């Protein structure tokens, strides 16, 4: 992230957003209470607020987009 972020940040942003989408899909399939998209987004925002450096890419990408 440091190398490509310094030179190709615009190319790196979609990849990081895709990683967030994969994490969201995994969490929604693992936890039944997150099946509803609105509930999943609220849980995601709460996790990002409590632990903003839990994943390194959370500093650059806000949250996943709904499909």
SVG drawing of the C-alpha trace seen along z (x, -y; Angstrom):
<svg xmlns="http://www.w3.org/2000/svg" viewBox="-32 -9 39 27">
<polyline fill="none" stroke="black" stroke-width="0.4" points="0.0,0.0 2.8,-2.4 4.5,-2.0 1.4,-2.0 -0.3,-4.5 2.5,-7.0 2.5,-6.7 -0.8,-5.1 -3.3,-6.0 -6.2,-6.3 -5.5,-2.7 -5.2,-1.4 -8.5,-2.8 -10.8,-0.4 -8.8,2.6 -9.1,1.5 -12.8,0.9 -13.1,4.5 -11.3,5.8 -13.9,4.1 -16.7,5.6 -15.2,9.1 -15.0,8.5 -18.6,7.3 -19.8,10.3 -17.9,12.6 -19.3,11.0 -22.9,11.1 -22.6,14.8 -21.0,15.6 -23.4,13.7 -27.1,14.1 -27.9,10.8 -26.0,8.9 -28.1,10.3 -30.0,7.0 -27.8,4.5 -28.7,1.6 -27.8,3.6 -24.5,4.7 -23.6,1.1 -24.3,-0.1 -22.1,2.7 -19.4,1.9 -19.4,-1.8 -19.3,-1.0 -16.3,1.3 -14.5,-1.3 -15.1,-3.9 -14.0,-1.7 -10.9,-0.3 -9.9,-2.5 -6.6,-0.9 -7.8,2.7 -7.2,3.2 -4.5,1.0 -6.7,0.1 -9.5,-1.4 -7.5,-4.6 -7.9,-5.1 -11.3,-3.6 -14.5,-4.5 -16.9,-1.6 -18.2,0.9 -20.9,-0.1 -24.2,1.8 -24.7,4.0"/>
</svg>
